[in-house]
Amino acid sequence: MKTKDWEDIEPVWQEYAKEQFGAGARDGAHQVKGGRKRIRKPAFELEMDGEGMPLLPDITDTKLEEKKA
């Protein structure tokens, strides 16, 4: 596959980038600040032992219908 040199494409790309992102986008002057990340809530709470490690519940005697709920 034959490719072109970047020097041929760069002026066109820079013009496009300036139209889309503003004149100072390349040097970071007009970058849009990112959104906030949501903190996930745990699906359920686990009890903790004395060292702060979570304790897994004993489900060996639990019936299948209770596990699904």
PQR file of N, CA, C, O and H, with PARSE charges and radii, in Angstrom:
ATOM      1  N   MET A   1       0.839  -1.180   0.000 -0.4000 1.5000
ATOM      2  CA  MET A   1       0.000   0.000   0.000 -0.0000 2.0000
ATOM      3  C   MET A   1       0.885   1.244   0.000  0.5500 1.7000
ATOM      4  O   MET A   1       1.797   1.368   0.817 -0.5500 1.4000
ATOM      5  N   LYS A   2       0.611   2.145  -0.907 -0.4000 1.5000
ATOM      6  CA  LYS A   2       1.397   3.354  -1.020 -0.0000 2.0000
ATOM      7  C   LYS A   2       0.803   4.437  -0.114  0.5500 1.7000
ATOM      8  O   LYS A   2      -0.413   4.622  -0.087 -0.5500 1.4000
ATOM      9  H   LYS A   2      -0.131   2.045  -1.570  0.4000 1.0000
ATOM     10  N   THR A   3       1.646   5.142   0.619 -0.4000 1.5000
ATOM     11  CA  THR A   3       1.177   6.203   1.510 -0.0000 2.0000
ATOM     12  C   THR A   3       1.809   7.527   1.097  0.5500 1.7000
ATOM     13  O   THR A   3       2.853   7.556   0.446 -0.5500 1.4000
ATOM     14  H   THR A   3       2.634   4.991   0.597  0.4000 1.0000
ATOM     15  N   LYS A   4       1.161   8.615   1.486 -0.4000 1.5000
ATOM     16  CA  LYS A   4       1.683   9.944   1.200 -0.0000 2.0000
ATOM     17  C   LYS A   4       2.534  10.420   2.365  0.5500 1.7000
ATOM     18  O   LYS A   4       2.440   9.905   3.479 -0.5500 1.4000
ATOM     19  H   LYS A   4       0.313   8.590   2.015  0.4000 1.0000
ATOM     20  N   ASP A   5       3.354  11.400   2.089 -0.4000 1.5000
ATOM     21  CA  ASP A   5       4.145  12.012   3.145 -0.0000 2.0000
ATOM     22  C   ASP A   5       3.247  12.899   3.998  0.5500 1.7000
ATOM     23  O   ASP A   5       2.304  13.508   3.492 -0.5500 1.4000
ATOM     24  H   ASP A   5       3.431  11.818   1.184  0.4000 1.0000
ATOM     25  N   TRP A   6       3.538  12.969   5.273 -0.4000 1.5000
ATOM     26  CA  TRP A   6       2.754  13.774   6.195 -0.0000 2.0000
ATOM     27  C   TRP A   6       2.844  15.262   5.842  0.5500 1.7000
ATOM     28  O   TRP A   6       1.898  16.011   6.084 -0.5500 1.4000
ATOM     29  H   TRP A   6       4.304  12.475   5.684  0.4000 1.0000
ATOM     30  N   GLU A   7       3.969  15.693   5.274 -0.4000 1.5000
ATOM     31  CA  GLU A   7       4.143  17.095   4.932 -0.0000 2.0000
ATOM     32  C   GLU A   7       3.088  17.559   3.926  0.5500 1.7000
ATOM     33  O   GLU A   7       2.691  18.724   3.945 -0.5500 1.4000
ATOM     34  H   GLU A   7       4.738  15.085   5.077  0.4000 1.0000
ATOM     35  N   ASP A   8       2.636  16.676   3.060 -0.4000 1.5000
ATOM     36  CA  ASP A   8       1.614  17.029   2.082 -0.0000 2.0000
ATOM     37  C   ASP A   8       0.241  17.178   2.734  0.5500 1.7000
ATOM     38  O   ASP A   8      -0.568  17.999   2.302 -0.5500 1.4000
ATOM     39  H   ASP A   8       2.958  15.729   3.044  0.4000 1.0000
ATOM     40  N   ILE A   9      -0.015  16.405   3.747 -0.4000 1.5000
ATOM     41  CA  ILE A   9      -1.328  16.381   4.382 -0.0000 2.0000
ATOM     42  C   ILE A   9      -1.436  17.399   5.528  0.5500 1.7000
ATOM     43  O   ILE A   9      -2.528  17.886   5.821 -0.5500 1.4000
ATOM     44  H   ILE A   9       0.642  15.738   4.098  0.4000 1.0000
ATOM     45  N   GLU A  10      -0.327  17.714   6.163 -0.4000 1.5000
ATOM     46  CA  GLU A  10      -0.351  18.526   7.375 -0.0000 2.0000
ATOM     47  C   GLU A  10      -1.021  19.887   7.210  0.5500 1.7000
ATOM     48  O   GLU A  10      -1.818  20.244   8.077 -0.5500 1.4000
ATOM     49  H   GLU A  10       0.560  17.319   5.924  0.4000 1.0000
ATOM     50  N   PRO A  11      -0.762  20.672   6.170 -0.5600 1.5000
ATOM     51  CA  PRO A  11      -1.438  21.975   6.073  0.2800 2.0000
ATOM     52  C   PRO A  11      -2.963  21.847   6.002  0.5500 1.7000
ATOM     53  O   PRO A  11      -3.679  22.648   6.603 -0.5500 1.4000
ATOM     54  N   VAL A  12      -3.451  20.866   5.287 -0.4000 1.5000
ATOM     55  CA  VAL A  12      -4.896  20.666   5.194 -0.0000 2.0000
ATOM     56  C   VAL A  12      -5.445  20.244   6.551  0.5500 1.7000
ATOM     57  O   VAL A  12      -6.506  20.699   6.977 -0.5500 1.4000
ATOM     58  H   VAL A  12      -2.870  20.216   4.798  0.4000 1.0000
ATOM     59  N   TRP A  13      -4.709  19.372   7.216 -0.4000 1.5000
ATOM     60  CA  TRP A  13      -5.140  18.906   8.528 -0.0000 2.0000
ATOM     61  C   TRP A  13      -5.143  20.046   9.546  0.5500 1.7000
ATOM     62  O   TRP A  13      -6.065  20.147  10.355 -0.5500 1.4000
ATOM     63  H   TRP A  13      -3.847  19.002   6.869  0.4000 1.0000
ATOM     64  N   GLN A  14      -4.130  20.897   9.514 -0.4000 1.5000
ATOM     65  CA  GLN A  14      -4.070  22.016  10.452 -0.0000 2.0000
ATOM     66  C   GLN A  14      -5.235  22.975  10.239  0.5500 1.7000
ATOM     67  O   GLN A  14      -5.803  23.484  11.205 -0.5500 1.4000
ATOM     68  H   GLN A  14      -3.381  20.815   8.856  0.4000 1.0000
ATOM     69  N   GLU A  15      -5.593  23.223   8.988 -0.4000 1.5000
ATOM     70  CA  GLU A  15      -6.726  24.093   8.693 -0.0000 2.0000
ATOM     71  C   GLU A  15      -8.018  23.483   9.239  0.5500 1.7000
ATOM     72  O   GLU A  15      -8.836  24.182   9.836 -0.5500 1.4000
ATOM     73  H   GLU A  15      -5.132  22.810   8.203  0.4000 1.0000
ATOM     74  N   TYR A  16      -8.193  22.195   9.033 -0.4000 1.5000
ATOM     75  CA  TYR A  16      -9.368  21.502   9.552 -0.0000 2.0000
ATOM     76  C   TYR A  16      -9.417  21.560  11.077  0.5500 1.7000
ATOM     77  O   TYR A  16     -10.466  21.824  11.664 -0.5500 1.4000
ATOM     78  H   TYR A  16      -7.528  21.627   8.548  0.4000 1.0000
ATOM     79  N   ALA A  17      -8.270  21.311  11.711 -0.4000 1.5000
ATOM     80  CA  ALA A  17      -8.211  21.313  13.177 -0.0000 2.0000
ATOM     81  C   ALA A  17      -8.531  22.695  13.733  0.5500 1.7000
ATOM     82  O   ALA A  17      -9.201  22.810  14.759 -0.5500 1.4000
ATOM     83  H   ALA A  17      -7.417  21.096  11.234  0.4000 1.0000
ATOM     84  N   LYS A  18      -8.059  23.739  13.066 -0.4000 1.5000
ATOM     85  CA  LYS A  18      -8.353  25.099  13.529 -0.0000 2.0000
ATOM     86  C   LYS A  18      -9.840  25.405  13.418  0.5500 1.7000
ATOM     87  O   LYS A  18     -10.404  26.049  14.302 -0.5500 1.4000
ATOM     88  H   LYS A  18      -7.514  23.645  12.232  0.4000 1.0000
ATOM     89  N   GLU A  19     -10.484  24.952  12.341 -0.4000 1.5000
ATOM     90  CA  GLU A  19     -11.921  25.172  12.188 -0.0000 2.0000
ATOM     91  C   GLU A  19     -12.707  24.424  13.260  0.5500 1.7000
ATOM     92  O   GLU A  19     -13.679  24.951  13.800 -0.5500 1.4000
ATOM     93  H   GLU A  19     -10.026  24.429  11.623  0.4000 1.0000
ATOM     94  N   GLN A  20     -12.294  23.210  13.565 -0.4000 1.5000
ATOM     95  CA  GLN A  20     -13.049  22.381  14.507 -0.0000 2.0000
ATOM     96  C   GLN A  20     -12.777  22.708  15.961  0.5500 1.7000
ATOM     97  O   GLN A  20     -13.696  22.711  16.780 -0.5500 1.4000
ATOM     98  H   GLN A  20     -11.504  22.782  13.126  0.4000 1.0000
ATOM     99  N   PHE A  21     -11.523  22.985  16.288 -0.4000 1.5000
ATOM    100  CA  PHE A  21     -11.126  23.095  17.697 -0.0000 2.0000
ATOM    101  C   PHE A  21     -10.659  24.480  18.097  0.5500 1.7000
ATOM    102  O   PHE A  21     -10.360  24.693  19.272 -0.5500 1.4000
ATOM    103  H   PHE A  21     -10.777  22.983  15.622  0.4000 1.0000
ATOM    104  N   GLY A  22     -10.582  25.412  17.198 -0.4000 1.5000
ATOM    105  CA  GLY A  22     -10.124  26.759  17.512 -0.0000 2.0000
ATOM    106  C   GLY A  22      -8.658  26.936  17.166  0.5500 1.7000
ATOM    107  O   GLY A  22      -7.936  25.957  16.978 -0.5500 1.4000
ATOM    108  H   GLY A  22     -10.824  25.239  16.243  0.4000 1.0000
ATOM    109  N   ALA A  23      -8.222  28.172  17.082 -0.4000 1.5000
ATOM    110  CA  ALA A  23      -6.880  28.489  16.606 -0.0000 2.0000
ATOM    111  C   ALA A  23      -5.784  28.003  17.550  0.5500 1.7000
ATOM    112  O   ALA A  23      -4.723  27.587  17.084 -0.5500 1.4000
ATOM    113  H   ALA A  23      -8.809  28.967  17.234  0.4000 1.0000
ATOM    114  N   GLY A  24      -6.009  28.043  18.867 -0.4000 1.5000
ATOM    115  CA  GLY A  24      -4.955  27.682  19.807 -0.0000 2.0000
ATOM    116  C   GLY A  24      -5.018  26.246  20.284  0.5500 1.7000
ATOM    117  O   GLY A  24      -4.383  25.899  21.279 -0.5500 1.4000
ATOM    118  H   GLY A  24      -6.871  28.381  19.246  0.4000 1.0000
ATOM    119  N   ALA A  25      -5.765  25.413  19.599 -0.4000 1.5000
ATOM    120  CA  ALA A  25      -5.944  24.041  20.067 -0.0000 2.0000
ATOM    121  C   ALA A  25      -4.653  23.246  20.033  0.5500 1.7000
ATOM    122  O   ALA A  25      -4.451  22.372  20.877 -0.5500 1.4000
ATOM    123  H   ALA A  25      -6.281  25.695  18.790  0.4000 1.0000
ATOM    124  N   ARG A  26      -3.786  23.521  19.093 -0.4000 1.5000
ATOM    125  CA  ARG A  26      -2.551  22.739  18.982 -0.0000 2.0000
ATOM    126  C   ARG A  26      -1.626  22.963  20.171  0.5500 1.7000
ATOM    127  O   ARG A  26      -1.016  22.014  20.663 -0.5500 1.4000
ATOM    128  H   ARG A  26      -3.951  24.231  18.408  0.4000 1.0000
ATOM    129  N   ASP A  27      -1.512  24.202  20.639 -0.4000 1.5000
ATOM    130  CA  ASP A  27      -0.616  24.483  21.759 -0.0000 2.0000
ATOM    131  C   ASP A  27      -1.308  24.375  23.105  0.5500 1.7000
ATOM    132  O   ASP A  27      -0.695  24.675  24.130 -0.5500 1.4000
ATOM    133  H   ASP A  27      -2.007  24.973  20.240  0.4000 1.0000
ATOM    134  N   GLY A  28      -2.558  23.960  23.134 -0.4000 1.5000
ATOM    135  CA  GLY A  28      -3.248  23.719  24.395 -0.0000 2.0000
ATOM    136  C   GLY A  28      -3.910  24.936  24.990  0.5500 1.7000
ATOM    137  O   GLY A  28      -4.381  24.877  26.125 -0.5500 1.4000
ATOM    138  H   GLY A  28      -3.056  23.716  22.301  0.4000 1.0000
ATOM    139  N   ALA A  29      -3.964  26.046  24.263 -0.4000 1.5000
ATOM    140  CA  ALA A  29      -4.519  27.274  24.823 -0.0000 2.0000
ATOM    141  C   ALA A  29      -6.038  27.224  24.974  0.5500 1.7000
ATOM    142  O   ALA A  29      -6.569  27.774  25.938 -0.5500 1.4000
ATOM    143  H   ALA A  29      -3.581  26.094  23.340  0.4000 1.0000
ATOM    144  N   HIS A  30      -6.739  26.591  24.060 -0.4000 1.5000
ATOM    145  CA  HIS A  30      -8.200  26.605  24.075 -0.0000 2.0000
ATOM    146  C   HIS A  30      -8.797  25.222  24.270  0.5500 1.7000
ATOM    147  O   HIS A  30      -9.867  24.936  23.733 -0.5500 1.4000
ATOM    148  H   HIS A  30      -6.307  26.145  23.276  0.4000 1.0000
ATOM    149  N   GLN A  31      -8.153  24.387  25.000 -0.4000 1.5000
ATOM    150  CA  GLN A  31      -8.690  23.049  25.193 -0.0000 2.0000
ATOM    151  C   GLN A  31      -9.859  23.087  26.162  0.5500 1.7000
ATOM    152  O   GLN A  31      -9.858  23.844  27.133 -0.5500 1.4000
ATOM    153  H   GLN A  31      -7.284  24.619  25.436  0.4000 1.0000
ATOM    154  N   VAL A  32     -10.842  22.267  25.884 -0.4000 1.5000
ATOM    155  CA  VAL A  32     -12.024  22.188  26.728 -0.0000 2.0000
ATOM    156  C   VAL A  32     -11.727  21.272  27.906  0.5500 1.7000
ATOM    157  O   VAL A  32     -11.158  20.191  27.755 -0.5500 1.4000
ATOM    158  H   VAL A  32     -10.842  21.652  25.096  0.4000 1.0000
ATOM    159  N   LYS A  33     -12.131  21.739  29.088 -0.4000 1.5000
ATOM    160  CA  LYS A  33     -11.896  20.945  30.282 -0.0000 2.0000
ATOM    161  C   LYS A  33     -12.802  19.726  30.277  0.5500 1.7000
ATOM    162  O   LYS A  33     -13.977  19.826  29.922 -0.5500 1.4000
ATOM    163  H   LYS A  33     -12.593  22.617  29.211  0.4000 1.0000
ATOM    164  N   GLY A  34     -12.268  18.583  30.666 -0.4000 1.5000
ATOM    165  CA  GLY A  34     -13.030  17.336  30.654 -0.0000 2.0000
ATOM    166  C   GLY A  34     -14.118  17.297  31.703  0.5500 1.7000
ATOM    167  O   GLY A  34     -14.127  18.095  32.641 -0.5500 1.4000
ATOM    168  H   GLY A  34     -11.314  18.503  30.954  0.4000 1.0000
ATOM    169  N   GLY A  35     -15.022  16.373  31.537 -0.4000 1.5000
ATOM    170  CA  GLY A  35     -16.130  16.219  32.468 -0.0000 2.0000
ATOM    171  C   GLY A  35     -15.701  15.523  33.748  0.5500 1.7000
ATOM    172  O   GLY A  35     -14.576  15.038  33.870 -0.5500 1.4000
ATOM    173  H   GLY A  35     -15.014  15.725  30.775  0.4000 1.0000
ATOM    174  N   ARG A  36     -16.608  15.486  34.682 -0.4000 1.5000
ATOM    175  CA  ARG A  36     -16.328  14.832  35.959 -0.0000 2.0000
ATOM    176  C   ARG A  36     -16.635  13.347  35.853  0.5500 1.7000
ATOM    177  O   ARG A  36     -17.580  12.941  35.177 -0.5500 1.4000
ATOM    178  H   ARG A  36     -17.522  15.880  34.583  0.4000 1.0000
ATOM    179  N   LYS A  37     -15.842  12.561  36.514 -0.4000 1.5000
ATOM    180  CA  LYS A  37     -16.090  11.125  36.554 -0.0000 2.0000
ATOM    181  C   LYS A  37     -16.981  10.820  37.750  0.5500 1.7000
ATOM    182  O   LYS A  37     -16.785  11.339  38.848 -0.5500 1.4000
ATOM    183  H   LYS A  37     -15.074  12.891  37.063  0.4000 1.0000
ATOM    184  N   ARG A  38     -17.971   9.959  37.501 -0.4000 1.5000
ATOM    185  CA  ARG A  38     -18.847   9.562  38.595 -0.0000 2.0000
ATOM    186  C   ARG A  38     -18.171   8.499  39.432  0.5500 1.7000
ATOM    187  O   ARG A  38     -17.473   7.628  38.914 -0.5500 1.4000
ATOM    188  H   ARG A  38     -18.130   9.537  36.609  0.4000 1.0000
ATOM    189  N   ILE A  39     -18.388   8.582  40.725 -0.4000 1.5000
ATOM    190  CA  ILE A  39     -17.890   7.556  41.632 -0.0000 2.0000
ATOM    191  C   ILE A  39     -18.961   6.483  41.724  0.5500 1.7000
ATOM    192  O   ILE A  39     -20.106   6.766  42.078 -0.5500 1.4000
ATOM    193  H   ILE A  39     -18.955   9.290  41.146  0.4000 1.0000
ATOM    194  N   ARG A  40     -18.592   5.260  41.408 -0.4000 1.5000
ATOM    195  CA  ARG A  40     -19.553   4.166  41.433 -0.0000 2.0000
ATOM    196  C   ARG A  40     -19.917   3.796  42.863  0.5500 1.7000
ATOM    197  O   ARG A  40     -19.063   3.701  43.745 -0.5500 1.4000
ATOM    198  H   ARG A  40     -17.662   5.029  41.120  0.4000 1.0000
ATOM    199  N   LYS A  41     -21.201   3.592  43.057 -0.4000 1.5000
ATOM    200  CA  LYS A  41     -21.650   3.089  44.342 -0.0000 2.0000
ATOM    201  C   LYS A  41     -21.503   1.572  44.319  0.5500 1.7000
ATOM    202  O   LYS A  41     -21.750   0.940  43.292 -0.5500 1.4000
ATOM    203  H   LYS A  41     -21.895   3.669  42.341  0.4000 1.0000
ATOM    204  N   PRO A  42     -21.105   0.988  45.434 -0.5600 1.5000
ATOM    205  CA  PRO A  42     -21.001  -0.472  45.451  0.2800 2.0000
ATOM    206  C   PRO A  42     -22.378  -1.112  45.301  0.5500 1.7000
ATOM    207  O   PRO A  42     -23.382  -0.562  45.755 -0.5500 1.4000
ATOM    208  N   ALA A  43     -22.414  -2.273  44.662 -0.4000 1.5000
ATOM    209  CA  ALA A  43     -23.683  -2.964  44.449 -0.0000 2.0000
ATOM    210  C   ALA A  43     -24.303  -3.384  45.778  0.5500 1.7000
ATOM    211  O   ALA A  43     -25.525  -3.371  45.924 -0.5500 1.4000
ATOM    212  H   ALA A  43     -21.598  -2.720  44.294  0.4000 1.0000
ATOM    213  N   PHE A  44     -23.478  -3.750  46.736 -0.4000 1.5000
ATOM    214  CA  PHE A  44     -23.959  -4.110  48.066 -0.0000 2.0000
ATOM    215  C   PHE A  44     -22.814  -3.923  49.048  0.5500 1.7000
ATOM    216  O   PHE A  44     -21.644  -3.895  48.668 -0.5500 1.4000
ATOM    217  H   PHE A  44     -22.485  -3.761  46.618  0.4000 1.0000
ATOM    218  N   GLU A  45     -23.173  -3.798  50.304 -0.4000 1.5000
ATOM    219  CA  GLU A  45     -22.183  -3.581  51.355 -0.0000 2.0000
ATOM    220  C   GLU A  45     -21.712  -4.915  51.926  0.5500 1.7000
ATOM    221  O   GLU A  45     -22.522  -5.815  52.150 -0.5500 1.4000
ATOM    222  H   GLU A  45     -24.124  -3.821  50.613  0.4000 1.0000
ATOM    223  N   LEU A  46     -20.427  -5.045  52.161 -0.4000 1.5000
ATOM    224  CA  LEU A  46     -19.856  -6.225  52.801 -0.0000 2.0000
ATOM    225  C   LEU A  46     -19.371  -5.843  54.191  0.5500 1.7000
ATOM    226  O   LEU A  46     -18.914  -4.723  54.416 -0.5500 1.4000
ATOM    227  H   LEU A  46     -19.769  -4.314  51.979  0.4000 1.0000
ATOM    228  N   GLU A  47     -19.475  -6.779  55.112 -0.4000 1.5000
ATOM    229  CA  GLU A  47     -18.943  -6.549  56.455 -0.0000 2.0000
ATOM    230  C   GLU A  47     -17.421  -6.576  56.380  0.5500 1.7000
ATOM    231  O   GLU A  47     -16.841  -7.229  55.513 -0.5500 1.4000
ATOM    232  H   GLU A  47     -19.846  -7.689  54.929  0.4000 1.0000
ATOM    233  N   MET A  48     -16.784  -5.860  57.300 -0.4000 1.5000
ATOM    234  CA  MET A  48     -15.328  -5.791  57.332 -0.0000 2.0000
ATOM    235  C   MET A  48     -14.806  -6.518  58.569  0.5500 1.7000
ATOM    236  O   MET A  48     -15.442  -6.516  59.623 -0.5500 1.4000
ATOM    237  H   MET A  48     -17.256  -5.330  58.004  0.4000 1.0000
ATOM    238  N   ASP A  49     -13.642  -7.138  58.421 -0.4000 1.5000
ATOM    239  CA  ASP A  49     -13.027  -7.771  59.586 -0.0000 2.0000
ATOM    240  C   ASP A  49     -12.210  -6.738  60.347  0.5500 1.7000
ATOM    241  O   ASP A  49     -12.240  -5.553  60.012 -0.5500 1.4000
ATOM    242  H   ASP A  49     -13.125  -7.140  57.564  0.4000 1.0000
ATOM    243  N   GLY A  50     -11.493  -7.169  61.350 -0.4000 1.5000
ATOM    244  CA  GLY A  50     -10.716  -6.269  62.189 -0.0000 2.0000
ATOM    245  C   GLY A  50      -9.606  -5.540  61.451  0.5500 1.7000
ATOM    246  O   GLY A  50      -9.174  -4.472  61.884 -0.5500 1.4000
ATOM    247  H   GLY A  50     -11.469  -8.131  61.622  0.4000 1.0000
ATOM    248  N   GLU A  51      -9.142  -6.098  60.348 -0.4000 1.5000
ATOM    249  CA  GLU A  51      -8.062  -5.480  59.582 -0.0000 2.0000
ATOM    250  C   GLU A  51      -8.577  -4.629  58.421  0.5500 1.7000
ATOM    251  O   GLU A  51      -7.789  -4.091  57.643 -0.5500 1.4000
ATOM    252  H   GLU A  51      -9.494  -6.965  59.996  0.4000 1.0000
ATOM    253  N   GLY A  52      -9.900  -4.511  58.308 -0.4000 1.5000
ATOM    254  CA  GLY A  52     -10.474  -3.707  57.242 -0.0000 2.0000
ATOM    255  C   GLY A  52     -10.681  -4.447  55.933  0.5500 1.7000
ATOM    256  O   GLY A  52     -11.001  -3.830  54.917 -0.5500 1.4000
ATOM    257  H   GLY A  52     -10.540  -4.949  58.940  0.4000 1.0000
ATOM    258  N   MET A  53     -10.506  -5.751  55.944 -0.4000 1.5000
ATOM    259  CA  MET A  53     -10.713  -6.562  54.746 -0.0000 2.0000
ATOM    260  C   MET A  53     -12.176  -6.998  54.681  0.5500 1.7000
ATOM    261  O   MET A  53     -12.766  -7.310  55.716 -0.5500 1.4000
ATOM    262  H   MET A  53     -10.246  -6.252  56.770  0.4000 1.0000
ATOM    263  N   PRO A  54     -12.771  -7.025  53.495 -0.5600 1.5000
ATOM    264  CA  PRO A  54     -14.174  -7.435  53.397  0.2800 2.0000
ATOM    265  C   PRO A  54     -14.349  -8.924  53.652  0.5500 1.7000
ATOM    266  O   PRO A  54     -13.521  -9.743  53.254 -0.5500 1.4000
ATOM    267  N   LEU A  55     -15.449  -9.258  54.328 -0.4000 1.5000
ATOM    268  CA  LEU A  55     -15.789 -10.645  54.598 -0.0000 2.0000
ATOM    269  C   LEU A  55     -16.835 -11.089  53.592  0.5500 1.7000
ATOM    270  O   LEU A  55     -17.859 -10.428  53.420 -0.5500 1.4000
ATOM    271  H   LEU A  55     -16.122  -8.592  54.652  0.4000 1.0000
ATOM    272  N   LEU A  56     -16.581 -12.198  52.931 -0.4000 1.5000
ATOM    273  CA  LEU A  56     -17.545 -12.736  51.985 -0.0000 2.0000
ATOM    274  C   LEU A  56     -18.606 -13.527  52.744  0.5500 1.7000
ATOM    275  O   LEU A  56     -18.277 -14.299  53.644 -0.5500 1.4000
ATOM    276  H   LEU A  56     -15.749 -12.735  53.070  0.4000 1.0000
ATOM    277  N   PRO A  57     -19.872 -13.340  52.387 -0.5600 1.5000
ATOM    278  CA  PRO A  57     -20.929 -14.067  53.090  0.2800 2.0000
ATOM    279  C   PRO A  57     -20.896 -15.553  52.725  0.5500 1.7000
ATOM    280  O   PRO A  57     -20.521 -15.928  51.614 -0.5500 1.4000
ATOM    281  N   ASP A  58     -21.295 -16.384  53.682 -0.4000 1.5000
ATOM    282  CA  ASP A  58     -21.354 -17.833  53.462 -0.0000 2.0000
ATOM    283  C   ASP A  58     -22.655 -18.155  52.737  0.5500 1.7000
ATOM    284  O   ASP A  58     -23.733 -18.013  53.314 -0.5500 1.4000
ATOM    285  H   ASP A  58     -21.600 -16.080  54.585  0.4000 1.0000
ATOM    286  N   ILE A  59     -22.569 -18.585  51.487 -0.4000 1.5000
ATOM    287  CA  ILE A  59     -23.776 -18.859  50.692 -0.0000 2.0000
ATOM    288  C   ILE A  59     -23.920 -20.345  50.379  0.5500 1.7000
ATOM    289  O   ILE A  59     -24.695 -20.724  49.500 -0.5500 1.4000
ATOM    290  H   ILE A  59     -21.693 -18.700  51.019  0.4000 1.0000
ATOM    291  N   THR A  60     -23.186 -21.178  51.087 -0.4000 1.5000
ATOM    292  CA  THR A  60     -23.242 -22.609  50.786 -0.0000 2.0000
ATOM    293  C   THR A  60     -24.612 -23.203  51.087  0.5500 1.7000
ATOM    294  O   THR A  60     -25.027 -24.145  50.412 -0.5500 1.4000
ATOM    295  H   THR A  60     -22.557 -20.871  51.801  0.4000 1.0000
ATOM    296  N   ASP A  61     -25.328 -22.678  52.086 -0.4000 1.5000
ATOM    297  CA  ASP A  61     -26.639 -23.225  52.440 -0.0000 2.0000
ATOM    298  C   ASP A  61     -27.777 -22.415  51.825  0.5500 1.7000
ATOM    299  O   ASP A  61     -28.943 -22.696  52.104 -0.5500 1.4000
ATOM    300  H   ASP A  61     -24.990 -21.913  52.634  0.4000 1.0000
ATOM    301  N   THR A  62     -27.472 -21.427  51.004 -0.4000 1.5000
ATOM    302  CA  THR A  62     -28.492 -20.582  50.402 -0.0000 2.0000
ATOM    303  C   THR A  62     -29.089 -21.265  49.185  0.5500 1.7000
ATOM    304  O   THR A  62     -28.371 -21.849  48.374 -0.5500 1.4000
ATOM    305  H   THR A  62     -26.525 -21.199  50.777  0.4000 1.0000
ATOM    306  N   LYS A  63     -30.409 -21.189  49.063 -0.4000 1.5000
ATOM    307  CA  LYS A  63     -31.090 -21.796  47.928 -0.0000 2.0000
ATOM    308  C   LYS A  63     -30.902 -20.943  46.684  0.5500 1.7000
ATOM    309  O   LYS A  63     -30.644 -19.744  46.789 -0.5500 1.4000
ATOM    310  H   LYS A  63     -30.992 -20.715  49.722  0.4000 1.0000
ATOM    311  N   LEU A  64     -31.027 -21.546  45.510 -0.4000 1.5000
ATOM    312  CA  LEU A  64     -30.797 -20.886  44.252 -0.0000 2.0000
ATOM    313  C   LEU A  64     -31.696 -19.680  44.069  0.5500 1.7000
ATOM    314  O   LEU A  64     -31.228 -18.656  43.572 -0.5500 1.4000
ATOM    315  H   LEU A  64     -31.236 -22.520  45.425  0.4000 1.0000
ATOM    316  N   GLU A  65     -32.956 -19.748  44.444 -0.4000 1.5000
ATOM    317  CA  GLU A  65     -33.879 -18.647  44.269 -0.0000 2.0000
ATOM    318  C   GLU A  65     -33.452 -17.432  45.115  0.5500 1.7000
ATOM    319  O   GLU A  65     -33.632 -16.287  44.701 -0.5500 1.4000
ATOM    320  H   GLU A  65     -33.337 -20.580  44.849  0.4000 1.0000
ATOM    321  N   GLU A  66     -32.891 -17.693  46.286 -0.4000 1.5000
ATOM    322  CA  GLU A  66     -32.412 -16.602  47.131 -0.0000 2.0000
ATOM    323  C   GLU A  66     -31.162 -15.964  46.550  0.5500 1.7000
ATOM    324  O   GLU A  66     -30.959 -14.757  46.685 -0.5500 1.4000
ATOM    325  H   GLU A  66     -32.745 -18.623  46.622  0.4000 1.0000
ATOM    326  N   LYS A  67     -30.318 -16.772  45.900 -0.4000 1.5000
ATOM    327  CA  LYS A  67     -29.110 -16.239  45.278 -0.0000 2.0000
ATOM    328  C   LYS A  67     -29.447 -15.298  44.123  0.5500 1.7000
ATOM    329  O   LYS A  67     -28.757 -14.301  43.911 -0.5500 1.4000
ATOM    330  H   LYS A  67     -30.483 -17.752  45.791  0.4000 1.0000
ATOM    331  N   LYS A  68     -30.496 -15.610  43.383 -0.4000 1.5000
ATOM    332  CA  LYS A  68     -30.876 -14.812  42.241 -0.0000 2.0000
ATOM    333  C   LYS A  68     -31.439 -13.459  42.650  0.5500 1.7000
ATOM    334  O   LYS A  68     -31.328 -12.492  41.897 -0.5500 1.4000
ATOM    335  H   LYS A  68     -31.057 -16.421  43.554  0.4000 1.0000
ATOM    336  N   ALA A  69     -32.028 -13.378  43.808 -0.4000 1.5000
ATOM    337  CA  ALA A  69     -32.670 -12.140  44.258 -0.0000 2.0000
ATOM    338  C   ALA A  69     -31.706 -11.132  44.710  0.5500 1.7000
ATOM    339  O   ALA A  69     -32.100 -10.039  45.118 -0.5500 1.4000
ATOM    340  H   ALA A  69     -32.117 -14.164  44.420  0.4000 1.0000
TER
END
